[in-house]
């Protein structure tokens, strides 16, 4: 029997977790692009993200929305890491699932602000992302059709090296 990659297992788990919310209205699809940095070395990045209908968090003014994404971070051809176990040349694909938190107060100046946290699986390991599992946190602004954010991806220092990827992304969002 063939072993399943960690990325495939995570994709299946994310799909199964998303099934109950797929039928709900207010799904937002975002296509994002940006620049990611490991230390001071940049690479292009892109993501497609689906944010589902919000759910109240008890009686607070906050909501959480299921949030799934698929992304790509270009590789870097850095000579100082060639031949090492964790190179920088492979591009990394990832899928992630988690939650996006926002306020319900649409009249507040801070309503566009959101924070999301996801768990991700990757297809390659690199100097920046040295395990096949990662944590993704994003602080951003969500407007009607535009999203901007600062995103950090790392394994939370569970394995070294752990340089992580920090990126700025800009996206176009559409409600379906």
TILUMDO-936597 format. One line per field, with one value per residue: residue number from 1; residue in one letter; y, x, z of N, C-alpha, C, CB in turn. Coordinates in nm, 3 decimals, m for minus. Atoms other than C-alpha are relative to their C-alpha. Glycine has a CB too. Layout:
drenba [NUM_...] $
kevex [A_...] $
ny [Y_...] $
nx [X_...] $
nz [Z_...] $
cay [Y_...] $
cax [X_...] $
caz [Z_...] $
cy [Y_...] $
cx [X_...] $
cz [Z_...] $
cby [Y_...] $
cbx [X_...] $
cbz [Z_...] $
REM end
This chain:
drenba [1_2_3_4_5_6_7_8_9_10_11_12_13_14_15_16_17_18_19_20_21_22_23_24_25_26_27_28_29_30_31_32_33_34_35_36_37_38_39_40_41_42_43_44_45_46_47_48_49_50_51_52_53_54_55_56_57_58_59_60_61_62_63_64_65_66_67_68_69_70_71_72_73_74_75_76_77_78_79_80_81_82_83_84_85_86_87_88_89_90_91_92_93_94_95_96_97_98_99_100_101_102_103_104_105_106_107_108_109_110_111_112_113_114_115_116_117_118_119_120_121_122_123_124_125_126_127_128_129_130_131_132_133_134_135_136_137_138_139_140_141_142_143_144_145_146_147_148_149_150_151_152_153_154_155_156_157_158_159_160_161_162_163_164_165_166_167_168_169_170_171_172_173_174_175_176] $
kevex [X_X_X_X_X_X_X_X_X_X_X_X_X_X_X_X_X_X_X_X_X_X_X_X_X_X_X_X_X_X_X_X_X_X_X_X_X_X_X_X_X_X_X_X_X_X_X_X_X_X_X_X_X_X_X_X_X_X_X_X_X_X_X_X_X_X_X_X_X_X_X_X_X_X_X_X_X_X_X_X_X_X_X_X_X_X_X_X_X_X_X_X_X_X_X_X_X_X_X_X_X_X_X_X_X_X_X_X_X_X_X_X_X_X_X_X_X_X_X_X_X_X_X_X_X_X_X_X_X_X_X_X_X_X_X_X_X_X_X_X_X_X_X_X_X_X_X_X_X_X_X_X_X_X_X_X_X_X_X_X_X_X_X_X_X_X_X_X_X_X_X_X_X_X_X_X] $
ny [m0.118_m0.121_m0.097_m0.128_m0.112_m0.085_m0.103_0.062_0.027_m0.128_m0.044_0.078_m0.045_m0.134_0.016_0.060_m0.100_m0.109_0.045_m0.053_m0.142_m0.030_m0.026_m0.127_m0.117_m0.098_0.046_m0.100_0.053_m0.103_0.035_m0.088_0.007_m0.085_0.025_0.067_m0.012_0.084_m0.093_m0.115_0.054_m0.003_0.092_m0.026_0.092_m0.013_0.081_m0.006_0.021_0.001_m0.036_0.037_m0.082_m0.023_0.056_m0.079_0.058_m0.025_m0.128_m0.106_m0.074_0.061_0.118_0.080_0.059_0.101_m0.062_0.097_m0.063_0.073_m0.102_0.031_m0.091_0.032_0.035_m0.098_0.065_m0.062_0.087_0.040_0.114_0.112_0.123_0.024_0.078_m0.093_m0.092_m0.108_m0.004_0.045_m0.075_0.071_m0.007_0.032_m0.015_m0.036_m0.013_m0.062_m0.092_m0.145_m0.070_m0.141_m0.058_m0.009_m0.141_m0.049_m0.144_m0.031_m0.024_0.118_0.115_0.071_0.074_0.141_0.085_0.140_0.099_0.125_0.105_0.028_0.108_m0.041_0.111_0.002_m0.068_m0.094_m0.071_m0.080_0.088_0.124_0.115_0.006_m0.067_m0.139_m0.085_m0.119_m0.107_m0.115_m0.119_m0.071_m0.084_0.058_m0.093_0.068_0.082_m0.004_0.044_m0.016_0.065_0.045_0.143_0.070_0.146_0.070_0.117_m0.036_0.047_0.141_0.066_m0.095_m0.146_m0.053_m0.140_m0.045_m0.086_m0.115_m0.057_m0.097_0.046_m0.084_0.090_m0.039_0.087_0.008_0.081_0.091] $
nx [0.084_m0.079_0.016_0.057_m0.083_0.064_0.079_0.126_0.081_0.053_0.102_0.119_0.057_0.058_0.122_0.104_0.042_0.070_0.127_0.121_0.020_0.004_0.136_0.047_m0.022_m0.102_m0.136_m0.085_m0.119_m0.102_m0.121_m0.099_m0.138_m0.086_m0.144_m0.033_m0.141_m0.070_m0.108_0.017_0.007_0.139_0.055_0.140_0.093_0.140_0.094_0.144_0.055_0.147_0.045_0.140_0.092_m0.044_0.075_m0.019_m0.076_0.082_0.073_m0.099_0.012_m0.093_0.042_m0.103_0.041_m0.092_m0.091_m0.090_m0.078_m0.106_m0.098_m0.124_m0.112_m0.111_m0.129_m0.109_m0.126_m0.101_m0.118_m0.045_0.078_m0.006_m0.058_0.043_0.123_0.110_m0.040_0.096_0.039_0.133_0.121_0.081_0.146_0.058_0.144_0.019_0.137_0.007_0.111_m0.022_0.073_0.033_0.102_0.131_0.040_m0.033_m0.019_m0.126_m0.115_m0.084_0.071_m0.075_m0.115_0.023_m0.113_0.029_m0.099_0.022_m0.100_m0.026_m0.089_m0.081_m0.052_m0.146_m0.060_m0.105_m0.059_0.105_0.109_m0.077_0.087_0.115_0.114_m0.033_0.105_0.015_0.077_0.014_0.066_0.030_0.118_0.091_0.100_0.096_m0.062_m0.146_m0.056_m0.144_m0.038_m0.134_0.015_m0.122_0.012_m0.114_0.041_0.006_m0.124_0.005_m0.109_m0.097_0.009_0.136_m0.007_0.135_0.030_0.083_0.038_0.108_0.087_0.112_0.090_0.133_0.099_0.131_0.098_0.074] $
nz [0.000_0.014_m0.108_0.041_m0.046_m0.102_0.067_0.044_m0.120_m0.047_0.097_m0.026_m0.128_0.019_0.080_m0.085_m0.099_0.068_0.056_m0.063_0.022_0.143_0.043_m0.053_0.086_m0.039_0.018_0.065_0.064_0.018_0.075_m0.061_0.047_m0.081_m0.009_m0.125_m0.036_m0.095_m0.034_0.090_0.135_0.044_0.100_0.031_m0.063_0.039_m0.078_0.022_m0.134_m0.012_m0.134_m0.003_m0.079_m0.138_m0.112_m0.121_m0.110_m0.118_0.002_0.023_0.126_0.095_0.075_0.062_0.127_0.051_0.096_0.062_0.105_0.070_0.035_0.068_m0.027_0.090_m0.059_0.010_0.034_m0.087_0.003_m0.134_m0.050_0.095_m0.052_m0.138_m0.012_0.024_0.105_0.021_0.141_0.042_m0.029_m0.099_0.008_m0.131_m0.023_m0.141_m0.048_m0.131_m0.024_0.011_m0.106_0.029_m0.085_0.064_0.004_0.134_0.001_m0.069_0.089_0.001_0.057_0.105_m0.054_m0.032_m0.034_0.027_m0.041_0.071_m0.002_0.141_0.044_0.115_0.081_m0.010_m0.114_0.040_m0.113_m0.064_m0.044_m0.011_m0.026_0.091_m0.064_m0.030_m0.056_0.084_m0.065_0.088_m0.049_0.123_0.020_0.098_0.052_0.087_0.104_m0.013_m0.128_m0.017_m0.124_m0.034_m0.034_m0.044_0.003_m0.058_m0.077_m0.142_m0.065_m0.038_0.070_0.054_m0.006_0.001_0.042_0.031_0.115_m0.036_0.129_0.018_0.109_0.043_0.069_0.046_m0.061_0.065_m0.072_0.089] $
cay [0.000_0.342_0.594_0.917_1.242_1.478_1.740_1.501_1.398_1.763_1.841_1.559_1.668_2.031_1.924_1.707_1.986_2.236_2.021_2.135_2.501_2.476_2.482_2.808_3.142_3.422_3.240_3.481_3.379_3.580_3.562_3.703_3.782_3.928_3.910_3.674_3.708_3.453_3.664_3.937_3.711_3.773_3.546_3.581_3.423_3.360_3.224_3.139_3.162_3.076_3.240_3.098_3.245_3.402_3.249_3.445_3.383_3.358_3.696_3.890_4.140_3.898_3.633_3.349_3.218_2.890_2.979_2.748_2.839_2.700_2.884_2.890_3.041_3.056_2.904_3.103_3.010_3.100_2.961_2.954_2.685_2.464_2.106_2.141_1.919_2.220_2.400_2.717_2.629_2.434_2.622_2.533_2.457_2.455_2.408_2.544_2.544_2.752_3.050_3.423_3.647_3.982_4.219_4.236_4.615_4.725_5.095_5.076_5.209_4.878_4.656_4.583_4.445_4.066_3.806_3.453_3.146_2.828_2.498_2.411_2.124_2.173_1.963_2.055_2.151_2.444_2.662_2.874_2.592_2.290_2.065_1.951_2.116_2.490_2.754_3.047_3.375_3.676_4.027_4.219_4.449_4.310_4.554_4.480_4.355_4.413_4.245_4.341_4.153_4.062_3.684_3.474_3.103_2.890_2.571_2.760_2.653_2.288_2.200_2.379_2.562_2.777_3.095_3.116_3.310_3.660_3.819_4.108_4.006_4.199_4.024_4.063_3.921_3.807_3.684_3.377] $
cax [0.000_0.135_0.195_m0.002_0.193_0.129_0.001_m0.259_m0.373_m0.411_m0.603_m0.844_m0.890_m0.949_m1.203_m1.391_m1.393_m1.519_m1.811_m2.063_m2.007_m1.990_m2.368_m2.399_m2.425_m2.169_m1.862_m1.582_m1.311_m0.988_m0.704_m0.390_m0.038_0.261_0.622_0.756_1.083_1.305_1.558_1.621_1.577_1.253_1.034_0.699_0.394_0.030_m0.275_m0.638_m0.844_m1.205_m1.365_m1.704_m2.004_m1.927_m2.041_m2.094_m1.853_m2.100_m2.248_m1.933_m1.898_m1.669_m1.722_m1.516_m1.532_m1.391_m1.095_m0.916_m0.639_m0.395_m0.070_0.262_0.596_0.868_1.206_1.526_1.857_2.088_2.441_2.509_2.241_2.318_2.389_2.243_1.962_1.728_1.791_1.616_1.568_1.241_0.916_0.670_0.300_0.080_m0.278_m0.415_m0.733_m0.833_m1.045_m1.070_m1.175_m1.353_m1.584_m1.958_m1.976_m1.991_m1.996_m1.669_m1.350_m1.181_m1.443_m1.216_m0.941_m0.916_m0.685_m0.664_m0.485_m0.444_m0.260_m0.090_0.079_0.359_0.496_0.865_1.089_1.330_1.549_1.239_0.985_1.173_0.873_0.573_0.338_0.327_0.128_m0.007_m0.111_m0.239_m0.324_m0.509_m0.780_m1.083_m1.282_m1.565_m1.338_m0.983_m0.782_m0.436_m0.242_0.082_0.121_0.376_0.428_0.651_0.654_0.656_1.014_0.917_1.205_1.523_1.600_1.292_1.349_0.985_0.827_0.690_0.495_0.280_m0.020_m0.282_m0.594_m0.915_m1.222_m1.553_m1.864_m2.025] $
caz [0.000_m0.098_0.181_0.158_0.177_0.470_0.224_0.081_0.429_0.529_0.208_0.279_0.641_0.537_0.275_0.526_0.785_0.526_0.405_0.670_0.592_0.212_0.186_0.379_0.202_0.220_0.095_0.002_m0.243_m0.239_m0.490_m0.329_m0.449_m0.273_m0.173_0.093_0.283_0.453_0.640_0.378_0.073_m0.119_m0.332_m0.505_m0.346_m0.433_m0.250_m0.313_0.004_0.085_0.388_0.483_0.665_1.005_1.333_1.654_1.939_2.226_2.313_2.220_1.936_1.753_1.488_1.351_0.996_0.865_0.644_0.397_0.157_m0.096_m0.161_m0.341_m0.238_m0.504_m0.429_m0.388_m0.544_m0.255_m0.286_0.091_0.136_m0.169_m0.077_0.271_0.396_0.396_0.071_m0.046_m0.413_m0.410_m0.441_m0.168_m0.215_0.093_0.198_0.522_0.728_1.027_1.130_1.054_1.345_1.299_1.484_1.416_1.456_1.090_1.184_1.382_1.223_1.306_1.136_0.833_1.064_1.086_1.232_1.104_1.229_1.027_1.037_0.707_0.528_0.275_m0.010_0.047_0.336_0.311_0.532_0.602_0.641_0.775_0.851_0.648_0.900_0.962_1.148_0.946_1.108_0.917_1.032_0.765_0.638_0.453_0.241_m0.007_m0.287_m0.162_0.112_0.235_0.496_0.666_0.693_0.880_0.825_1.046_1.249_1.580_1.660_1.687_1.453_1.345_1.123_1.165_0.969_0.861_0.576_0.634_0.353_0.247_0.034_m0.158_m0.282_m0.472_m0.297_m0.441_m0.260_m0.414] $
cy [0.125_0.097_0.131_0.112_0.081_0.107_m0.056_m0.029_0.129_0.052_m0.074_0.043_0.136_m0.008_m0.057_0.099_0.111_m0.041_0.058_0.146_0.037_0.036_0.135_0.114_0.079_m0.057_0.107_m0.070_0.116_m0.059_0.102_m0.022_0.091_m0.041_m0.057_0.012_m0.106_0.077_0.122_m0.043_m0.014_m0.105_0.038_m0.105_0.026_m0.096_0.013_m0.040_0.004_0.025_m0.020_0.088_0.014_m0.062_0.084_m0.077_0.037_0.128_0.118_0.073_m0.060_m0.121_m0.077_m0.059_m0.110_0.059_m0.107_0.070_m0.098_0.107_m0.055_0.105_m0.043_m0.035_0.113_m0.076_0.068_m0.095_m0.047_m0.120_m0.120_m0.119_m0.031_m0.081_0.087_0.109_0.115_0.000_m0.053_0.101_m0.083_0.025_m0.035_0.012_0.020_0.009_0.058_0.091_0.144_0.067_0.145_0.048_0.006_0.143_0.063_0.151_0.042_0.018_m0.125_m0.123_m0.072_m0.087_m0.145_m0.064_m0.142_m0.087_m0.131_m0.099_m0.043_m0.123_0.046_m0.122_m0.012_0.063_0.086_0.057_0.077_m0.087_m0.142_m0.123_0.003_0.057_0.139_0.067_0.129_0.102_0.121_0.111_0.086_0.089_m0.061_0.104_m0.077_m0.093_m0.003_m0.046_0.030_m0.064_m0.024_m0.142_m0.056_m0.149_m0.058_m0.121_0.027_m0.049_m0.142_m0.079_0.108_m0.049_0.045_0.149_0.057_0.084_0.112_0.075_0.108_m0.048_0.102_m0.092_0.066_m0.102_0.009_m0.088_m0.087_m0.062] $
cx [0.089_m0.028_m0.054_0.086_m0.074_m0.089_m0.134_m0.091_m0.063_m0.109_m0.130_m0.068_m0.066_m0.129_m0.114_m0.051_m0.083_m0.138_m0.124_m0.027_m0.010_m0.140_m0.053_0.033_0.119_0.141_0.077_0.124_0.097_0.117_0.106_0.138_0.084_0.144_0.028_0.149_0.039_0.127_m0.018_m0.012_m0.147_m0.034_m0.146_m0.089_m0.142_m0.087_m0.140_m0.061_m0.152_m0.034_m0.150_m0.080_0.047_m0.096_0.031_0.084_m0.075_m0.080_0.096_m0.029_0.089_m0.061_0.124_m0.058_0.098_0.077_0.094_0.075_0.100_0.098_0.125_0.103_0.115_0.126_0.101_0.129_0.113_0.118_0.043_m0.076_0.002_0.069_m0.036_m0.129_m0.122_0.049_m0.101_m0.055_m0.140_m0.110_m0.085_m0.148_m0.053_m0.151_m0.018_m0.148_0.003_m0.119_0.045_m0.090_m0.021_m0.102_m0.133_m0.044_0.042_0.023_0.133_0.113_0.086_m0.069_0.078_0.115_m0.041_0.131_m0.039_0.115_m0.036_0.114_0.018_0.088_0.072_0.050_0.152_0.043_0.115_0.064_m0.108_m0.107_0.054_m0.082_m0.115_m0.127_0.046_m0.119_m0.001_m0.083_0.002_m0.073_m0.027_m0.122_m0.082_m0.105_m0.093_0.067_0.151_0.038_0.149_0.038_0.148_m0.017_0.135_m0.029_0.126_m0.051_0.001_0.118_m0.008_0.112_0.092_0.049_m0.145_0.005_m0.138_m0.007_m0.090_m0.029_m0.105_m0.081_m0.110_m0.091_m0.127_m0.098_m0.133_m0.091_m0.074_m0.116] $
cz [0.000_0.114_m0.057_0.056_0.106_m0.063_m0.046_0.118_0.053_m0.093_0.023_0.130_m0.014_m0.079_0.084_0.104_m0.064_m0.051_0.068_m0.030_m0.147_m0.047_0.049_m0.097_0.051_m0.005_m0.078_m0.054_m0.021_m0.079_0.041_m0.064_0.087_m0.006_0.139_0.026_0.102_0.030_m0.090_m0.146_m0.043_m0.103_m0.023_0.066_m0.050_0.079_m0.058_0.133_m0.005_0.147_0.002_0.096_0.145_0.102_0.124_0.101_0.128_m0.014_m0.020_m0.131_m0.109_m0.068_m0.044_m0.127_m0.037_m0.118_m0.054_m0.113_m0.061_m0.048_m0.062_0.039_m0.090_0.078_m0.019_m0.029_0.077_0.016_0.139_0.055_m0.096_0.064_0.143_0.001_m0.028_m0.093_m0.008_m0.142_m0.030_0.032_0.093_m0.028_0.138_m0.006_0.149_0.033_0.141_0.012_m0.018_0.103_m0.040_0.102_m0.077_m0.020_m0.132_m0.005_0.065_m0.100_m0.015_m0.060_m0.111_0.052_0.027_0.042_m0.034_0.048_m0.068_0.030_m0.145_m0.017_m0.125_m0.077_0.006_0.132_m0.052_0.126_0.077_0.063_0.009_0.039_m0.100_0.063_0.042_0.067_m0.081_0.078_m0.092_0.074_m0.123_0.008_m0.112_m0.037_m0.093_m0.100_0.006_0.140_m0.003_0.132_0.013_0.053_0.041_0.003_0.061_0.078_0.150_0.080_0.051_m0.064_m0.057_m0.136_m0.008_m0.035_m0.028_m0.126_0.051_m0.128_0.013_m0.120_m0.025_m0.080_m0.047_0.054_m0.069_0.084_m0.101_0.075] $
cby [0.000_0.066_0.025_0.015_0.091_0.067_0.058_m0.130_m0.066_0.103_m0.022_m0.148_0.005_0.093_m0.090_m0.125_0.060_0.051_m0.148_m0.019_0.078_m0.116_m0.110_0.028_0.089_0.050_m0.137_0.114_m0.072_0.054_0.001_m0.023_0.040_m0.001_0.130_m0.148_0.139_m0.148_m0.066_0.098_m0.138_0.134_m0.150_0.003_0.013_m0.025_0.042_m0.096_0.107_m0.136_0.147_m0.146_m0.061_0.150_m0.152_0.039_0.051_0.006_0.018_m0.058_0.147_m0.039_0.040_m0.113_0.107_m0.130_0.118_m0.124_0.122_m0.088_0.077_m0.006_m0.002_0.116_m0.129_0.086_0.007_0.036_0.073_0.117_0.042_0.042_0.007_0.133_m0.063_0.060_m0.073_0.135_m0.078_m0.132_0.037_0.045_m0.096_0.091_m0.125_0.135_m0.137_0.077_m0.021_0.053_m0.009_0.016_0.141_m0.073_0.077_m0.036_0.069_m0.110_0.116_m0.031_0.045_0.099_0.068_m0.076_0.014_m0.023_m0.017_0.025_m0.123_0.120_m0.133_0.086_0.018_0.075_m0.102_0.114_0.097_0.094_0.007_0.018_0.001_m0.144_m0.082_0.077_0.028_m0.034_0.035_m0.038_0.077_m0.096_0.149_m0.130_0.120_0.102_0.049_0.144_m0.152_0.152_m0.128_0.097_m0.081_0.051_m0.054_0.096_m0.117_m0.055_0.092_m0.062_m0.094_0.019_0.063_m0.023_0.014_0.078_m0.082_0.093_m0.108_0.149_m0.139_0.128_m0.113_0.008_0.032_m0.056_0.090_m0.110] $
cbx [m0.096_m0.028_0.135_m0.146_0.041_0.105_0.078_0.028_0.085_0.112_0.050_0.034_0.109_0.100_0.026_0.054_0.123_0.083_m0.007_0.009_0.111_0.052_m0.090_0.063_m0.127_m0.028_0.005_0.039_m0.034_0.048_m0.025_0.008_0.011_m0.046_0.083_m0.044_0.029_0.029_0.144_0.118_0.072_m0.032_0.014_m0.024_0.005_m0.016_0.001_m0.048_0.053_m0.061_0.040_m0.016_m0.141_0.012_0.037_m0.136_0.152_0.086_m0.079_0.144_0.036_0.128_m0.088_0.052_m0.008_m0.077_0.080_m0.079_0.073_m0.056_0.035_m0.020_0.042_0.028_0.054_0.012_0.025_m0.061_0.116_m0.014_m0.143_0.075_0.147_m0.019_m0.012_m0.054_0.011_0.064_0.097_m0.032_m0.079_0.037_m0.058_0.057_m0.082_0.070_m0.075_0.127_m0.057_m0.030_0.076_m0.056_0.042_m0.103_0.061_m0.110_m0.115_0.035_0.084_0.045_m0.133_0.055_0.052_m0.061_0.041_m0.027_0.006_m0.012_m0.042_0.067_m0.078_0.118_m0.044_0.065_0.051_m0.059_0.110_m0.064_m0.124_0.109_m0.053_m0.025_m0.053_0.042_0.023_m0.069_0.059_m0.077_0.088_m0.019_0.039_m0.066_0.067_m0.083_m0.043_0.055_m0.028_0.043_m0.071_0.073_m0.059_0.048_m0.022_0.084_0.092_m0.125_0.036_m0.134_m0.053_0.119_0.082_m0.070_0.089_m0.055_m0.067_0.070_m0.051_0.056_m0.061_0.047_m0.034_m0.007_m0.015_0.012_m0.099_0.091] $
cbz [0.122_m0.135_0.074_0.048_m0.119_0.088_m0.119_m0.078_0.110_0.013_m0.145_0.006_0.108_m0.072_m0.121_0.069_0.069_m0.115_0.006_0.147_0.064_m0.079_0.048_0.137_m0.004_0.139_m0.074_0.101_m0.137_0.137_m0.159_0.153_m0.151_0.141_m0.027_m0.003_0.056_m0.055_m0.019_0.016_m0.008_m0.054_0.046_m0.151_0.154_m0.149_0.148_m0.119_0.099_m0.050_0.040_0.039_m0.003_0.027_0.024_0.062_0.003_0.125_0.131_m0.002_0.021_0.070_m0.123_0.096_m0.113_m0.043_0.066_m0.054_0.053_m0.121_0.120_m0.154_0.153_m0.095_m0.060_0.132_m0.153_0.139_m0.067_0.097_0.024_m0.129_m0.012_0.077_0.139_0.134_m0.137_0.030_m0.078_0.066_m0.131_0.145_m0.111_0.109_m0.053_0.032_m0.002_0.030_0.141_m0.145_0.135_m0.145_0.048_0.083_0.118_m0.097_0.072_0.101_0.055_0.141_m0.054_m0.097_0.131_m0.122_0.152_m0.151_0.156_m0.152_0.094_m0.065_m0.025_0.045_m0.144_m0.119_0.107_m0.090_m0.047_m0.100_m0.097_0.099_0.147_m0.044_0.125_m0.127_0.153_m0.139_0.142_m0.130_0.108_m0.109_m0.033_0.054_m0.074_m0.073_m0.134_m0.028_0.026_m0.006_0.013_0.105_m0.120_0.140_m0.147_0.093_m0.031_0.061_0.114_m0.038_m0.113_0.097_m0.111_0.136_m0.124_0.116_m0.118_0.107_m0.091_m0.021_0.033_m0.086_0.087_m0.157_0.144_m0.144_0.080_m0.056] $
REM end
